[in-house]
Structures are given as C-alpha cells and as structure tokens.
Amino acid sequence: MNILIIGAGGFIGSHLSEQILKSHKDWKITALDISSNKVSHMLPDENFDFHKCDILKEFDIQEEKIKQSDVVLPLAAIASPLIYVQDPLRVFELDFEANLRIVRWCVQYKKRVIFPSTSEVYGMCPDEEYDEENSNCVTGPICKQRWIYSCSKQMLDRVIYAHGIRDSLQYTLFRPFNWIGSRLDDIYNENNGSSRVVTQFLSNILHNKPINLVDGGKQIRCFTDISDAIIALIRIIENKNGCANQQIFNIGNPYNELSIKELAYMIVDLAKGYDKIRDKANNTDIRELTAAEYYGKSYQDVRRRVPSIKKAEQILGWKPTTSTRESIKKIMDYYFR
C-alpha cells in the first residue's frame, strides 16, 4: 500500500509514520511537510520518502503525490486555541482551504482519504457523550473567533460526506479527543498559549512560570495516549473487509475524564519525580485567571467533552488502555529521563 501523509512531520504524522515502519513493512510512506525535525530518525528508512513541501504554496507536488498514492491522510492543520483567537484567517487558510484542495484531488483521482476531523466539531453540544451519528454540532456567536477551527473542520466533514454520496468517495473521518504524547508541541517554547494544555503546563514548569488555570480549570476533558490512538488509525488504514469505508469514528478515551485543574496538579506531582525539573516543580505556582485575561475576548470554552467510542469498539475492535497518569509519565520520560 502506498500511503501519502501530508503533515507527516507533525505530532500525529510522526507517530503514525513510526508505527507503520515498525509494523507494516509492505507499506510505503510518502511524507510531505515543511519540516523534518520530528521525523529525522526515519529518513534513512527505504519505506519513508520525505519531501519538503509547503501545502499553502506548492500545489504541483501535492497533486502528483496524490496521483501516485492509494490512501491519503491530510494531517496538516493548526490546532492551537490561542491561534484560533489571534489569527483566525490563518486557521481558515490552512485547515479549510488547503485541505479542501486536497479533498478535491482525492475525488478527482479516486483516492481513499482518511481525514482528521476534531472533537471540536461538537462545540457546546449538551450531550453527556458525543455520538458520531446523532450529536448536534453547536458553536457560539460569530464574535467568538475560537470557533473558526471547529467550523472549518465541520464544513470539511460535510463536504467529504457529500462527495461520498455523490461521487462514491471512499473516506473515513476520525475525531481525536485530546491526544497527548511526546512531540505534541515544543516544551522549550516559553510563550504562554503557544502549546496545547499538557505541553503548556510542562513548559511553564520548565521555565519557572506559573501554571494558569483558565476559569479555574473546571473544564473536563478526556485525554488519549497517542500510542492508543495510533492503533485505531492503523486499523482504519487496514480497513479489513471495508469496515472503515464511509465511517466517522470518535477516537478518545472516555475512561480518562478529569478536569484541567486535576491535570495541572497531576503534572506538577509527577514532575517532582524527575531530577531535571524537581526543584522547578516544587516551586511552581498554580493560579487562576479568566479566559478573557488569557485568550482575549474572542474565546469561548466547553465545560465537558466526552466521546462515545462504541463505533470504534464495535467496528474497529479498538479500545484505549492507557491512563492519563501513564501518558504524562511517558511524556516526562521522553523529555526528562
């Protein structure tokens, strides 16, 4: 199988590539990204063909590689809430416009596409668990620019689904729920808001900065270890008996439900077990501030986000097994052991 991973140098793409090279020697990866930093250790592998490419500009190489592939995974996206608020048009240009172009090539050349939707498409849905087939997608007013990411992804979900109906496009949509692991973001970047929550908290400890709990850290999330998530992705790519064709899957861990405040204290507690950051962790201040103070007035948050994973369990035979505490420890081992 020839697999094209656009955004292979990112968090998901690098872990997925790593696992494919380990477990599927008969699969060939063509990797496109603007940077090879996270995949440099894979470059010598004959099954990993990396090409430096800016998908906002270099259209010819993308189209050519799509023609040559069997399966396309467009993983390039901006997934940082602070950027949603501060630079929404940048989010739209990459997350929607660039990926729409890729989807249209997949339709034109009849290629299977495995597209990363997001748990954010559910927005402020009041359901206790978010269900792929029945839960409503509920977002806030236009002035809350945070929702441009959710709306961009949701619109692409709808476009892909419509191409499935009209053009028999073979697709799978997967919705990550707070996937975490090594290489998620740059913990050495000390700017607040530059990273997603786990990486941001680690970065705060590392740089002797306080951990900020936005609105008291009452938001509830379900954190999913990247190793569990990649198993689900591999099964989607394998597509045994066509089981993943024209399906949408939540890929998350509903057993790891905890608040951001609980997460902060867990991270600080675990950090005290590492010589390199023990003193910093012992002196880390955890403080509360409002969303407006941290993100600005265009931000709006979700109180609770829990996936139903019944479809993934039944169709893919997949179930996550790693606790949040285990995940955080693995991340810290990667950076500080």
Buried (B, 14 or more C-beta within 10 A) or exposed (E): BBBBBBBBBBBBBBBBBBBBBEEBEEBBBBBBBBEBEBBEEBEEBEBBBBBEBBBBEBBEBBBEBBEEBEBBBBBBBBBBBBBBBBBBEBBBBBBBEBBBBBBBBBBEEEBBBBBBBBBBBBBBBEBEBBBBEEBEBBBBEEEBBBBBBBBBBBBBBEBBBEBBEEEEBBBBBBBBBBBBBBBBBEBEBBEBBBBBBBBBBBBBBBBEBEBBBBBEBBBBBBBBBBBBBBBBBBBBBBBEEEBBBBBBBBBBBBBBBBBBBBBBBBBBEBBBEBEEBEEBBEEBEBEEEEBEEBBBEBBBBBEBBBBBBEBBEEBBEBEBEBBBBEBBBBBBEEBBE
